[in-house]
């Protein structure tokens, strides 16, 4: 089946630093990728929809200057959390669309100290 | 290799029927098993299961985990057309909290 990977799996950083999370579709091309944020025992919150070669579409309430999304190729989308603060600590999940289905990545845990 | 397998892949039933969705797993460091309902782009959290044999219930939905046989079932009774969705199962790893996702079961409820 189609596989989506995320890197890193867990990152711990100091407040004020920027963190980049990668999302890759390993064996298929994904024109559309999605980024979510998840809190424990809660639904995934859609942050933005990323289309290859164009600007991401952000959901209401998500700061686009804070969460920079780049979808430079059909197999890679990146989420950069700029000037991270402790309230940005969360589990970030990406998904990629392929074969008319959506495939989810394993997630990246971000801890901001 | 860690994996989560859901069955069936797709299911079509009539309103009022009861359905059982299956999720089996093989993971090296099990922490919990999660069920989600996806109607649009963002999966909605349903249940988190950590202990074997304890049924979790929410209205017409219920779920149980068997850690010996390594599977979970999601039951929906008296189905309604609004239950039509893709139901996703994911296992949370104990080592790094990452999720291993099943492929999902597409459930269609016909009126």
Interface residues (C-beta under 8 A of the other chain):
Chain A: X1 X6 X9 X10 X34 X36 X41 X42 X43 X44 X45 X46 X49 X91 X93 X101 X102 X103 X104 X106 X107 X109
Chain B: X36 X38 X41 X42 X43 X44 X45 X48 X88 X90 X96 X97 X98 X99 X100 X101 X103 X104
